[in-house]
Amino acid sequence: MTTDPKAIQPSELDQLPDRDPEETAEWQASLDAVTQAAGPHRAAYLMRRTLERAEGAGLALPKLLETDYVNSIPTADEPTVDGDEAMEQRITAWNRWNAAAMVTRGSKYGVGGHIATFASAAWLYETGFNHFFKGKEGDGSGDQLYIQGHASPGIYARAFLDGRLNEEQLDNFRREAGGNGLPSYPHPRRLPWLWEFPTVSMGLGPISAIYQARFNRYLTSRGIKDLTNSHVWAFLGDGEMDEPESTTALTLASREGLDNLTFVINCNLQRLDGPVRANFKIVQELEAQFRGAGWNVIKSLWGTAWDELFQLDTTGALVRRLREVPDAQVQTYQTRDAAYIREDFFNKDPQLAEMAKLLSDDKILDCFHFSRGGHESRKVYAAYRAALAHKGAPTVILAQTVKGHTLGRGFASKNANHQMKKLSVDEFKDMRDLLGLPIADSAFVDGVVPYGHPGADSPEVRYLQERRAALGGPAPARRVHPLAPLPAPADKAFASFDKGSGSQNVATTMAFVRLVKDLVRDKETGKRWVPIVPDEARTFGMESLFPSLGIYSPKGQTYEPVDRDQLMYYKEAKNGQILNEGITEAGSMADFIAASTAYATHGEAMIPFYIFYSMFGWQRTADQMWQLGDQLGRGFLVGATAGRTTLTGEGLQHADGHSPAIAATNPAALSYDPAFAYEIAAIVKDGLRRMYGEAAPGEDPNVFYYLTVYNEPMPQPAKPSGVDEGIIKGLYRFNTAETAGLTPAANAPRIQLLGSGTAIHWTLKAQRLLAEEWGVAADVWSATSWTELRRDAMDADAALLRGEDRVPYVRRALQGAEGPVLAVSDYMRQVPDQIAQWVEQDYSSLGADGFGLSDTRDAARRHFGVDAESIVVAALAQLARRGEVKATAVKEARERYGL
């Protein structure tokens, strides 16, 4: 058989000279001969085995992206499980039962729950808990477990079996208001002694796990803590892998050789509404994706019942058929009888039809209904052992399961099983019989399914606890070991901003970077700072940190940088302190989360600051910022080049007019919009005290700070006396008309101007125009945090409902201030309007609502009506409505300023 030359496509080999064309022709002729004599399937088989041999010999050849639809580890190579398999079967049966019972009992309250996911993944977890997952009571930090959110009932069931939860708590699944409930999904803020990582929203678990494994290496390389024995396990769903965050960092994990990381993907072939890849094969797609990204891939697809079928497959017909059947049809086989499977699966191929004659109906049903690699402890055990043994790259285990396994024919592989919240009593009795549990019919009282427990001193519980003790204690578990407060940095780092910048104009972005440069030099705490930036360090003036701190790279610097002869050259180092992540806000946030929670994960307090274009922070990764709050993270988020009108040359896409509004929705975020360098210093100093030092009574240290800083160089004034409390609480009077030297008339109308961030500079100009051109006295206030003012006021309202007499700080601060209040910011008006209802004076606001645009700063501010002249007109209008200036003054001002 000769291959048609017209069918041969050009390849990169055409670019290489063939030094022995005759030898090449002989190899090609051999392939043609095999194809003609033994058929194309045999030829393809030989080619695959040859490529595998070449890869094993270390030859530089492209890897196969897909392998056959069979287990990666042959049955003969499976290691012996070092435990009592029968005992583990009984333990898993109890956990399956209680997970289903908990959700079913809760269904009467209408709170929902998911049964089918854990039913499919039970052995993936149980095998790990019995043999692999290291706890936190041994050496080091133990392993980090990212549990698939919908599998949480099974984790609660196991905690019930080992005595960490009781029946009352199981009955309060998804009912937390009373204080003794269980959150629906893994949630450290709601159950902080158990859950370490929140994994819902889906997709955030995978990227977080990758950066957690990477951060473990970072801590080890920097000498903070040796984490070479910690392993990160991420349990994911095959449908979850469609989330872009799930796969966005795969190449980072392989590029940096993160063999301390294992993904376990539960391939039950179903997502929430139906098949993951109805007309395709999700396992093969994921294998190609992970292999292409450089991961080690282990497939655990078929259980031991399939061994006989594969032994009968002497022609490869079975393997070929398994590759071509789409996932949705595999799901259909799960629900059909043997006759259907014989006709649709086996009779499609004459060789398979002959094989089927040797198989009983029970054998066929056993294979197609029950026997999956993810449902057998020895298959999972073999995969986990192989994953830990593999060095130089991360591993993904693709474990095929059946969604709803052991829950009965009414659940298994049904498209709707994600929404099915309960089993009937009869279905539970069938499940009991299948699992072999000693639960009597009389235990079902008034139709309520009982919880099952073999007893605190039973062989099952003793075995479970002994296995966990040998592995370092309970898992999952979150531990916050008592840490001594970090010593406060030397006060001179902060005080240096108090005197102002004199005649020099300094942007607040630059002021923040300068502060950090001083803080990282601190002998006590400097090494604990973790600077994080997504490939914009030069934009923010951080390049001076490159040579002094170094950029973290596990390979160090294997090249001579092009700017090596410059003072601020690009320096990478194995112990580098900066995490420069490239163009990925999602990756940078995952870095931040890992660093900000190291105090709990590893017992090491780290101080991350992540600086980014403010437009591309909350808007793009707000879901991860919720994850950060859920995980009780601490640190500083810095939205640089902030505001809608300070970076206008970049246009609409870069014009942030809303990040403080989004930040205000996160209860864990303390959002500040500082105007001056000394305010930044005061806020960071207080943040370090609260999060890492001595928090005041009633203060939650598990918060993070969001600071907006600007790229517009402006004069930085000296710090007035007595303003520290106001800076932290959110508002203080910067000056009055009199202290500004404007000498208003004794009976001049007065107005209070509140400005935040860069807007205070336009406000100060408006103050002068009002006095000099309109005879109006204006006092200027710096509103460092509209959000903190609002939260304090809301707390005061709640206190009133409890019978406590408390006045909001914003009302106390403005008490006695004459005239109306006009608030101005470089953000949409709803940002300053957060405090409106607690201001006793007449209140109005100006802001940059709408879309951004490209132009000069002055033109943009005039466009949005927030420049100094627009503030003057708005102030006159407020005073005119009160009868304190003539109405004609408003029209005259508009005409004078060309508004």
C-alpha positions in Angstrom: 0.0 0.0 0.0 1.4 3.4 -1.0 0.3 6.5 0.6 -1.2 9.0 -1.8 1.3 11.9 -2.0 -1.5 14.3 -2.5 -2.8 13.5 1.0 0.5 14.4 2.6 0.4 17.9 4.1 3.5 20.1 4.4 5.1 20.1 7.8 8.0 21.6 9.7 10.0 18.6 8.6 10.0 20.0 5.1 12.2 22.8 6.4 14.9 20.3 7.6 17.5 18.8 5.2 17.3 15.0 4.9 20.8 13.7 5.1 19.8 10.2 4.2 16.6 10.1 2.0 17.0 6.4 1.3 16.8 5.5 5.0 13.8 7.8 5.4 12.1 6.1 2.4 12.7 2.7 4.0 11.0 3.7 7.3 8.1 5.1 5.3 7.8 1.9 3.3 7.8 -0.1 6.5 4.8 1.9 7.7 3.0 1.4 4.4 3.6 -2.3 4.5 2.2 -2.7 8.0 -0.8 -0.7 7.1 -1.4 -2.9 4.1 -0.8 -6.2 5.8 -2.2 -5.6 9.3 -4.6 -2.7 8.8 -4.5 1.0 9.8 -5.3 0.3 13.4 -2.3 -1.9 13.9 -0.1 0.6 12.1 -1.4 3.4 14.4 -0.8 1.2 17.4 2.8 0.6 16.4 3.4 4.3 15.8 2.0 5.2 19.2 4.2 2.6 21.0 7.2 3.8 19.1 6.6 7.4 20.1 6.1 6.3 23.7 9.5 4.5 23.6 11.1 7.5 22.1 9.7 9.7 24.9 10.9 7.3 27.5 14.4 7.3 26.0 14.5 11.1 26.3 14.4 11.8 22.6 13.2 15.4 21.7 9.9 14.5 20.0 6.5 16.2 20.3 4.4 14.3 22.9 1.1 12.6 22.0 -1.7 14.8 23.2 -4.1 12.0 23.5 -3.8 8.3 24.5 -6.4 5.5 24.2 -9.5 5.7 26.3 -8.1 3.3 28.9 -6.4 3.5 32.3 -2.9 5.0 32.3 -1.8 2.4 34.9 -2.3 -1.2 33.8 -3.9 -3.5 36.4 -0.7 -5.5 36.7 1.2 -2.4 37.7 -1.2 -1.3 40.5 0.4 -1.2 43.9 -1.1 -3.0 46.9 -3.2 -0.8 49.0 -1.6 -0.4 52.4 -4.7 -0.7 54.5 -7.8 -2.7 55.2 -9.9 -2.3 52.0 -13.0 -4.0 53.5 -12.9 -1.6 56.5 -12.5 1.4 54.2 -15.5 0.1 52.2 -17.6 0.2 55.4 -16.4 3.7 56.3 -17.2 5.0 52.9 -20.7 3.4 53.0 -21.5 5.2 56.3 -20.3 8.5 54.8 -22.4 8.0 51.6 -25.4 7.3 53.7 -25.1 10.3 56.0 -24.3 12.7 53.2 -27.5 11.7 51.5 -29.5 11.7 54.7 -28.3 15.1 55.7 -29.4 16.7 52.4 -32.7 14.8 52.4 -33.6 15.7 56.0 -32.8 19.4 55.1 -35.1 19.4 52.1 -38.1 19.8 54.4 -36.8 23.3 55.1 -36.4 24.1 51.4 -32.7 24.9 51.7 -31.6 22.5 49.1 -28.4 20.7 48.8 -26.5 18.4 46.4 -26.4 14.6 46.7 -25.1 13.3 43.4 -21.6 14.9 43.3 -20.2 13.3 46.4 -21.9 10.0 45.4 -19.7 10.0 42.3 -16.6 11.3 44.0 -16.7 9.4 47.4 -13.6 7.2 46.7 -11.6 10.1 45.4 -11.9 11.7 48.8 -11.9 8.6 51.0 -8.8 7.2 49.5 -7.0 10.5 50.0 -8.2 10.8 53.6 -7.2 7.2 54.4 -3.8 7.2 52.8 -2.5 10.5 51.4 -3.7 13.8 52.8 -1.3 15.1 55.4 -2.9 16.9 58.4 -1.7 19.9 60.2 -0.7 18.3 63.5 2.4 16.6 62.0 5.5 18.3 60.7 5.2 21.4 58.6 1.9 22.8 57.3 0.3 19.5 56.1 -1.4 19.4 52.7 -3.7 22.0 51.2 -7.0 20.6 50.1 -9.3 22.4 47.6 -12.6 20.4 48.0 -15.1 20.5 45.2 -18.0 22.7 46.6 -20.9 20.4 45.7 -19.2 17.5 47.5 -19.4 19.2 50.9 -22.1 16.9 52.4 -19.6 14.0 52.1 -17.0 15.9 54.0 -19.5 16.8 56.7 -20.5 13.2 56.9 -16.9 12.1 57.5 -16.5 14.8 60.2 -19.6 13.4 61.8 -18.2 9.9 61.8 -15.0 10.9 63.4 -16.7 12.9 66.1 -16.0 16.5 64.8 -19.7 17.2 64.1 -22.9 16.1 65.8 -26.4 15.3 64.5 -27.7 18.7 65.4 -25.1 20.3 63.2 -25.9 18.0 60.3 -29.5 18.9 60.7 -28.5 22.6 60.4 -26.9 22.1 57.0 -27.5 25.3 55.1 -29.2 26.8 58.2 -26.6 29.1 59.8 -28.7 31.9 61.2 -29.0 30.2 64.6 -25.2 30.0 65.0 -24.9 26.2 65.0 -25.2 25.5 61.3 -23.1 24.3 58.4 -22.4 26.4 55.3 -23.6 24.9 52.1 -20.1 25.0 50.6 -16.5 25.2 51.9 -16.3 28.5 53.6 -13.6 29.5 56.1 -15.4 32.6 57.3 -18.5 30.5 58.3 -16.7 27.4 59.6 -13.1 28.5 60.2 -11.9 25.4 62.1 -12.8 23.1 59.2 -12.6 24.8 55.8 -9.3 26.3 54.6 -10.3 27.3 51.1 -13.5 28.5 49.6 -14.1 26.8 46.2 -17.4 28.2 45.1 -17.6 30.2 42.7 -16.5 27.4 40.4 -13.2 28.0 38.5 -11.6 29.9 41.3 -10.4 26.7 43.1 -8.2 25.6 40.2 -6.3 28.8 39.7 -6.0 29.3 43.5 -4.6 25.9 43.9 -1.9 26.5 41.3 -0.8 29.8 42.8 -1.0 28.3 46.3 1.5 25.5 45.2 3.6 28.2 43.6 3.5 30.4 46.7 4.6 27.4 48.8 7.7 27.2 46.6 8.2 31.0 47.0 8.2 30.7 50.8 10.6 27.9 50.7 13.0 29.6 48.2 13.0 32.8 50.3 13.8 30.9 53.5 10.5 31.8 55.2 9.3 28.2 55.8 10.3 24.9 54.3 7.3 23.5 52.6 8.9 20.7 50.5 6.6 18.2 52.2 3.4 20.0 51.6 1.3 19.0 48.7 -1.7 20.8 47.1 -4.7 18.7 46.1 -7.4 20.3 44.0 -10.7 18.4 43.5 -12.6 19.7 40.5 -15.5 18.8 38.3 -15.2 18.2 34.6 -17.9 20.8 33.9 -16.0 23.3 36.1 -13.0 23.1 33.7 -15.0 25.2 31.2 -14.5 28.2 33.5 -11.6 30.3 32.0 -9.9 30.6 35.4 -9.7 26.8 35.6 -7.2 26.5 32.9 -5.7 30.0 32.6 -2.6 29.1 34.7 -1.9 25.6 33.6 1.3 26.6 31.8 2.6 28.4 34.9 2.3 25.2 36.9 4.3 23.2 34.3 6.7 26.0 33.5 7.8 26.2 37.1 7.7 22.4 37.6 5.1 22.4 40.4 5.2 18.7 41.2 3.8 19.7 44.6 0.4 20.0 42.9 -2.2 17.5 41.8 -5.5 18.2 40.2 -8.1 15.4 40.6 -10.9 15.9 38.1 -14.1 14.0 38.8 -15.2 13.1 35.2 -18.7 12.0 35.8 -19.5 13.4 32.3 -22.2 15.7 33.7 -22.5 19.4 34.4 -25.5 21.1 36.1 -28.0 20.7 33.2 -26.7 17.7 31.3 -23.7 16.2 29.6 -20.4 18.1 29.7 -19.5 17.2 26.1 -22.6 15.5 24.8 -21.2 14.8 21.3 -17.6 14.5 22.3 -15.3 13.1 25.0 -14.4 15.5 27.9 -11.7 13.2 29.2 -9.8 13.2 25.9 -10.2 16.9 25.5 -8.9 17.5 29.0 -6.0 15.1 28.5 -5.0 17.0 25.3 -5.3 20.3 27.1 -3.2 19.3 30.1 -0.6 17.4 28.1 -0.2 20.3 25.8 0.3 22.5 28.8 3.1 20.2 30.0 1.3 18.3 32.8 1.6 14.7 33.7 -1.7 13.1 32.9 -3.1 9.9 34.6 -6.4 8.5 33.5 -8.4 6.2 35.8 -11.4 5.4 33.7 -12.4 1.7 34.1 -12.8 -0.5 37.1 -11.7 -4.2 37.6 -14.9 -5.5 35.9 -13.5 -4.3 32.6 -10.3 -6.3 33.0 -11.9 -9.4 31.4 -13.2 -7.3 28.4 -9.8 -5.8 27.7 -8.2 -9.3 27.9 -10.6 -10.4 25.2 -9.9 -7.4 23.0 -7.1 -9.0 20.9 -7.8 -6.7 17.9 -8.2 -3.4 19.6 -11.8 -3.2 18.6 -13.0 -2.5 22.1 -10.5 0.4 22.6 -11.5 1.9 19.3 -15.2 1.7 20.2 -14.6 3.3 23.6 -12.8 6.2 21.8 -15.6 6.9 19.4 -18.7 6.6 21.6 -19.6 10.2 22.7 -20.1 11.0 26.4 -23.9 11.4 26.2 -24.2 7.9 24.9 -22.0 6.5 27.7 -24.4 8.3 30.0 -27.4 6.6 28.2 -25.8 3.1 28.7 -25.8 3.8 32.4 -29.7 3.8 32.3 -30.4 1.1 29.8 -30.6 -2.7 30.0 -28.1 -5.3 28.7 -30.0 -5.8 25.4 -29.8 -2.2 24.5 -26.0 -2.1 25.3 -25.4 -5.2 23.3 -27.2 -3.8 20.3 -25.9 -0.2 20.4 -22.3 -0.7 21.7 -21.2 -4.2 20.7 -23.1 -4.9 17.6 -21.6 -1.8 15.8 -18.5 -3.8 15.2 -18.4 -7.5 14.1 -15.4 -8.3 16.4 -17.2 -6.7 19.4 -20.4 -8.6 18.6 -18.4 -11.8 18.8 -16.9 -10.7 22.1 -20.3 -9.9 23.5 -21.4 -13.5 23.0 -18.9 -14.5 25.7 -20.4 -12.0 28.2 -23.4 -12.5 30.4 -26.0 -9.7 30.9 -24.9 -9.3 34.5 -21.3 -8.8 33.3 -22.3 -6.2 30.8 -24.4 -4.3 33.4 -21.6 -4.6 36.0 -19.2 -2.9 33.5 -21.5 -0.2 32.1 -23.5 0.6 35.2 -21.0 0.4 38.1 -17.4 -0.3 37.2 -15.5 3.0 36.9 -11.9 3.9 37.8 -13.1 6.6 40.2 -15.3 4.1 42.1 -12.6 1.7 43.2 -10.1 2.4 46.0 -7.3 0.4 44.4 -7.6 2.3 41.1 -7.6 5.7 42.9 -4.8 4.6 45.2 -2.7 3.6 42.2 -3.3 7.0 40.6 -2.4 9.0 43.7 0.7 7.0 44.3 1.8 7.6 40.7 1.0 11.4 41.0 3.2 11.8 44.1 6.0 9.8 42.5 6.1 11.9 39.4 8.7 14.7 39.6 9.3 17.8 37.5 5.7 18.6 36.6 2.3 18.8 38.1 -0.1 15.9 37.7 -3.8 15.8 36.7 -5.8 12.7 37.5 -8.8 12.2 35.2 -11.1 9.9 37.1 -14.2 8.6 35.4 -17.2 8.2 37.7 -21.0 8.0 37.6 -22.9 11.0 39.0 -25.3 9.7 41.5 -23.5 6.3 42.0 -25.1 4.1 44.7 -28.1 6.3 44.9 -30.2 4.1 42.7 -31.4 4.0 39.1 -33.5 7.1 39.8 -30.4 9.2 40.3 -27.5 7.7 38.4 -26.6 9.6 35.3 -29.9 11.4 35.1 -29.6 14.9 33.6 -31.6 16.4 36.4 -29.7 14.8 39.3 -27.9 18.0 40.2 -31.3 19.5 41.1 -32.6 16.4 42.9 -32.4 17.1 46.6 -33.8 14.0 48.3 -34.4 10.2 48.2 -37.6 8.5 49.3 -37.6 6.1 52.2 -37.8 3.2 49.8 -34.8 4.5 47.9 -32.9 4.8 51.1 -33.7 1.2 52.0 -32.5 0.1 48.6 -29.3 2.1 49.2 -28.9 0.6 52.7 -29.1 -2.9 51.2 -26.7 -2.1 48.4 -24.1 -0.6 50.9 -24.7 -3.4 53.5 -25.4 -1.0 56.4 -27.0 -2.3 59.6 -29.9 0.1 59.7 -33.3 -1.4 60.7 -36.6 -0.5 59.1 -37.8 0.6 62.5 -35.2 3.4 62.5 -37.3 5.2 59.9 -39.7 7.0 62.2 -42.5 9.0 60.6 -40.8 8.7 57.3 -37.6 10.5 58.5 -34.4 8.9 57.4 -32.1 8.3 60.3 -28.4 9.1 60.5 -26.1 6.1 60.8 -23.2 5.7 63.1 -21.4 2.5 64.1 -20.5 3.9 67.5 -17.6 6.1 68.8 -15.6 3.1 69.8 -16.4 1.0 66.7 -13.7 -0.6 64.6 -14.6 1.7 61.8 -14.2 4.9 63.8 -11.0 3.6 65.5 -9.6 2.7 62.1 -10.5 6.1 60.6 -8.9 8.0 63.5 -5.8 5.9 63.5 -5.3 6.5 59.8 -5.7 10.3 60.3 -3.4 10.2 63.3 -0.7 8.5 61.2 -1.1 11.2 58.6 -0.9 14.2 60.9 -4.4 14.7 62.3 -7.8 15.6 61.0 -8.4 16.8 57.4 -9.7 19.1 56.1 -8.8 21.5 58.9 -7.9 25.1 59.2 -5.5 26.2 62.0 -4.6 29.6 63.1 -1.6 29.2 65.5 -1.1 32.0 67.9 1.4 34.4 66.3 3.2 37.2 68.1 2.1 40.5 66.6 4.6 41.8 64.0 6.6 44.6 65.4 5.5 48.0 64.0 8.0 49.4 61.5 10.0 52.4 62.5 7.8 55.4 62.7 10.2 57.5 60.5 9.0 55.5 57.5 5.6 57.1 58.0 6.5 60.4 59.5 8.7 61.3 56.5 5.4 62.2 54.7 4.1 64.5 57.3 6.2 67.5 56.2 4.8 67.4 52.6 6.7 67.7 49.3 7.4 71.4 49.4 7.7 72.8 45.9 7.9 69.3 44.3 4.8 67.8 42.7 4.3 64.1 43.6 1.6 61.7 42.5 0.1 59.6 45.3 1.1 56.4 43.4 4.7 57.5 43.7 4.1 58.3 47.4 2.8 54.8 48.0 5.7 53.2 46.2 8.2 55.3 48.2 6.5 54.2 51.4 6.8 50.6 50.5 10.5 51.0 49.5 11.1 52.2 53.1 9.0 49.5 54.7 10.7 46.6 52.9 14.0 47.8 54.3 12.7 47.3 57.9 14.9 44.7 59.6 12.1 43.1 61.5 9.2 43.0 59.0 10.8 43.9 55.6 11.1 40.3 54.4 7.5 39.7 55.0 6.3 42.1 52.4 5.1 40.4 49.1 5.0 43.0 46.3 2.7 41.7 43.5 2.2 43.4 40.2 0.8 42.3 36.8 3.4 43.5 34.4 2.9 47.2 35.1 5.7 47.9 37.6 7.3 50.5 35.4 4.0 52.3 35.0 3.7 52.6 38.8 7.4 53.6 39.3 8.4 50.3 40.9 11.4 49.5 38.7 13.7 50.7 41.4 12.6 47.7 43.5 13.9 45.2 40.8 17.6 45.2 41.7 17.1 45.6 45.4 14.4 43.0 46.0 14.6 40.8 42.9 11.7 39.2 40.9 11.0 35.7 42.0 11.9 33.0 39.5 12.5 29.3 40.4 15.2 29.3 37.8 16.9 32.5 38.9 18.3 34.5 36.0 19.7 32.3 33.2 20.4 35.2 30.9 22.2 38.5 30.9 19.5 41.3 31.0 19.6 43.8 28.3 19.8 46.6 30.9 22.4 45.0 33.1 24.6 48.1 33.0 21.8 50.3 34.3 21.2 51.1 37.9 17.6 49.8 37.9 18.2 46.7 35.8 15.7 43.8 35.5 16.8 41.2 38.1 15.3 37.8 38.6 16.3 35.6 41.5 15.4 32.3 43.1 14.9 34.1 46.3 13.3 37.2 44.7 10.7 39.0 46.7 8.6 40.6 43.9 5.9 38.5 42.2 5.7 40.0 38.7 3.0 37.8 37.1 2.8 39.0 33.5 -0.5 40.3 32.1 -2.9 38.4 34.5 -5.0 40.2 37.1 -6.5 36.8 37.9 -3.1 35.3 38.6 -2.0 38.2 40.6 -5.1 38.0 42.8 -4.5 34.3 43.3 -1.0 35.2 44.4 -2.5 37.8 46.8 -4.9 35.3 48.3 -2.2 32.7 48.9 0.1 35.3 50.6 -2.7 37.0 52.5 -3.7 33.8 54.2 -0.3 32.4 54.9 -0.8 33.3 58.6 -3.4 30.5 58.7 -2.2 28.1 56.0 1.5 28.1 57.1 1.6 30.0 60.4 3.6 32.8 58.8 2.3 36.3 58.6 3.0 37.8 55.2 2.1 41.3 54.1 1.1 41.3 50.4 0.4 44.4 48.4 -1.0 44.0 45.0 -0.8 47.2 42.8 -2.8 47.4 39.6 -4.6 49.7 37.2 -7.7 50.4 39.3 -10.0 49.9 36.3 -8.7 46.3 35.9 -8.9 45.2 39.6 -12.4 45.2 41.0 -14.1 45.3 37.7 -12.2 42.2 36.3 -11.5 40.1 39.4 -14.1 41.1 42.0 -15.2 37.5 42.3 -11.7 36.7 43.6 -11.9 39.6 46.0 -14.9 38.0 47.5 -12.9 34.8 47.7 -10.2 36.8 49.5 -12.8 37.9 52.0 -14.2 34.5 52.3 -10.8 33.1 53.1 -10.1 35.8 55.7 -7.2 37.3 53.8 -5.2 40.3 55.0 -3.2 42.8 53.0 -3.3 45.9 50.8 -4.9 46.1 47.4 -3.8 49.3 45.6 -5.8 50.7 42.7 -3.2 52.8 40.9 -3.8 55.4 38.1 -7.2 55.7 39.7 -10.1 57.9 39.0 -12.1 58.7 35.8 -10.2 61.8 34.8 -6.5 61.3 35.7 -5.5 58.9 33.0 -7.7 60.2 30.2 -5.2 59.7 27.4 -5.8 56.0 27.7 -9.5 56.4 27.1 -12.7 54.8 28.2 -11.3 51.4 29.0 -8.9 52.8 31.5 -11.1 55.4 33.1 -12.1 54.0 36.5 -15.1 55.8 37.9 -16.6 53.0 40.0 -14.1 50.7 41.8 -14.9 52.2 45.2 -18.5 51.5 44.5 -17.8 47.8 43.9 -15.4 47.7 46.8 -18.1 49.0 49.1 -20.1 45.9 48.5 -17.5 43.7 50.0 -17.8 43.5 53.8 -14.1 42.5 54.3 -12.8 45.4 52.2 -11.8 48.7 53.9 -11.9 51.1 51.0 -10.0 54.4 51.1 -9.5 57.2 48.6 -6.7 59.2 50.1 -5.9 62.7 48.7 -2.4 63.2 50.2 0.8 61.3 50.8 0.5 61.7 54.6 -3.0 60.1 54.5 -1.6 57.1 52.7 1.1 56.7 55.4 -1.5 57.0 58.1 -3.8 54.4 56.5 -1.0 51.9 55.9 0.3 52.3 59.4 -3.1 51.7 60.9 -3.7 48.8 58.6 -0.5 47.1 59.7 -1.5 47.6 63.3 -5.0 46.2 62.8 -4.1 43.2 60.6 -0.7 42.3 61.9 -0.2 44.0 65.2 -2.5 44.7 68.1 -6.1 45.0 66.9 -8.3 47.1 69.2 -11.2 45.4 71.0 -14.0 44.7 68.6 -11.7 45.1 65.5 -11.7 42.2 63.1 -8.1 41.7 61.9 -9.4 39.5 59.0 -9.9 42.4 56.6 -8.0 43.8 53.7 -7.5 47.4 52.5 -8.2 48.9 49.2 -6.4 52.2 48.5 -6.9 54.3 45.3 -3.8 56.2 44.3 -3.3 58.6 41.4 -0.8 59.2 38.6 -1.2 63.0 38.6 1.8 64.9 40.2 0.4 67.4 42.6 1.7 69.4 45.6 1.7 67.3 48.8 0.9 69.5 51.8 2.2 69.1 55.3 0.1 67.1 57.6 -2.2 69.2 59.8 -2.2 68.4 63.5 -4.9 66.2 65.1 -6.2 64.6 61.9 -5.2 60.9 62.4 -8.6 59.8 63.7 -10.4 61.5 60.9 -8.1 60.0 58.3 -8.9 56.5 59.5 -12.5 57.1 60.2 -13.0 58.7 56.8 -13.4 62.5 57.2 -11.6 65.5 58.6 -11.5 69.2 58.0 -8.4 70.1 56.0 -8.9 73.8 56.3 -11.3 76.6 56.6 -11.6 79.7 54.5 -9.9 81.6 57.2 -6.9 79.2 57.7 -6.5 79.1 53.9 -5.9 82.9 54.1 -9.0 83.9 52.2 -10.4 86.4 54.8 -14.1 86.2 53.9 -16.5 89.0 55.0 -18.0 88.6 58.5 -21.5 87.9 57.0 -20.3 85.9 54.0 -22.4 82.8 53.1 -20.6 79.6 53.9 -20.5 76.1 52.3 -18.7 72.9 53.3 -16.8 71.3 50.4 -16.0 67.5 50.8 -13.4 66.1 48.4 -11.8 62.7 48.1 -8.7 61.6 46.3 -7.5 63.8 43.5 -10.8 65.8 43.6 -9.6 67.7 46.7 -7.2 69.7 44.5 -10.1 71.0 42.3 -12.0 71.6 45.5 -9.2 73.7 46.9 -9.2 75.8 43.7 -12.9 76.2 43.9 -12.5 77.3 47.5 -10.3 80.2 46.3 -12.6 81.1 43.4 -15.6 81.2 45.7 -13.9 83.6 48.1 -12.2 85.8 45.6 -14.9 86.1 42.9 -18.2 85.5 44.7 -17.6 86.4 48.3 -18.4 82.9 49.6 -16.5 81.3 52.4 -15.9 77.6 51.9 -14.3 75.1 54.3 -12.6 72.1 52.7 -12.8 68.5 54.1 -10.8 65.5 53.1 -13.1 62.5 52.8 -10.6 59.6 52.9 -13.3 56.9 52.9 -17.0 57.4 52.0 -17.5 53.7 52.7 -16.1 53.6 56.2 -18.2 56.7 57.0 -21.3 54.8 55.8 -20.5 51.6 57.7 -19.9 53.5 60.9 -23.3 55.2 60.4 -25.0 51.9 59.7 -23.5 50.5 62.9 -24.9 53.5 64.8 -28.4 52.8 63.3 -28.2 49.2 64.4 -27.1 50.3 67.9 -30.2 52.6 68.1 -32.4 49.6 67.4 -30.7 47.8 70.4 -31.5 50.8 72.6 -28.0 52.3 72.5 -27.5 56.1 72.0 -24.8 56.5 69.4 -24.2 59.3 66.9 -22.5 58.5 63.5 -19.0 59.8 63.2 -19.9 61.7 60.0 -22.6 63.6 61.8 -20.3 64.4 64.8 -17.6 65.6 62.5 -19.9 67.9 60.6 -21.8 69.1 63.7 -21.8 72.9 63.8 -20.4 73.2 60.3 -22.3 76.2 58.7 -24.1 76.0 55.4 -24.8 73.2 53.0 -22.5 70.3 52.1 -21.2 69.7 48.5 -19.3 66.4 48.1 -17.0 65.9 45.1 -15.0 62.9 43.9 -13.5 61.5 40.6 -16.0 58.7 40.8 -19.7 58.3 40.1 -21.9 60.2 42.4 -23.2 57.2 44.2 -19.7 56.9 45.8 -20.0 60.1 47.9 -23.8 59.7 48.1 -23.2 56.8 50.4 -23.3 59.2 53.4 -26.1 61.5 52.3 -28.8 60.3 54.7 -26.6 60.8 57.7 -25.6 64.4 56.9 -27.9 66.9 58.7 -27.0 69.8 56.4 -28.4 70.2 52.9 -26.4 67.7 50.8 -25.5 67.6 47.2 -22.7 65.9 45.2 -20.7 66.0 42.0 -19.1 63.0 40.3 -17.9 61.5 37.0 -20.9 59.4 36.0 -21.1 57.8 32.6 -18.3 56.4 30.3 -14.8 57.7 30.2 -13.2 59.4 27.2 -9.8 60.3 25.8 -8.8 63.9 26.3 -6.8 66.1 28.6 -7.5 66.0 32.3 -8.9 69.6 32.2 -11.2 68.8 29.3 -12.4 65.5 30.9 -13.2 67.3 34.2 -15.1 70.0 32.4 -16.9 67.3 30.5 -18.0 65.5 33.7 -18.7 68.8 35.5 -16.3 68.2 38.4 -13.6 70.8 37.7 -13.1 73.8 40.0 -15.4 76.0 38.0 -18.2 73.5 37.9 -17.8 73.1 41.7 -18.2 76.9 42.1 -21.4 76.9 40.0 -22.8 73.9 41.9 -22.0 75.6 45.2 -23.6 78.9 44.2 -26.7 76.9 43.1 -27.0 75.3 46.5 -26.7 78.6 48.2 -29.1 80.3 45.8 -31.7 77.7 46.7 -31.3 78.7 50.3 -31.6 82.4 49.5 -28.0 83.0 50.6 -26.8 84.3 47.2 -28.7 85.8 44.3 -30.1 83.4 41.7 -28.5 85.6 39.0 -25.1 84.6 40.4 -25.5 81.1 39.2 -26.2 82.2 35.6 -23.4 84.7 35.7 -20.9 82.1 36.9 -21.9 79.7 34.2 -21.4 82.3 31.5 -18.1 83.5 33.0 -16.6 80.0 33.1 -18.1 78.9 29.8 -20.2 76.1 31.3 
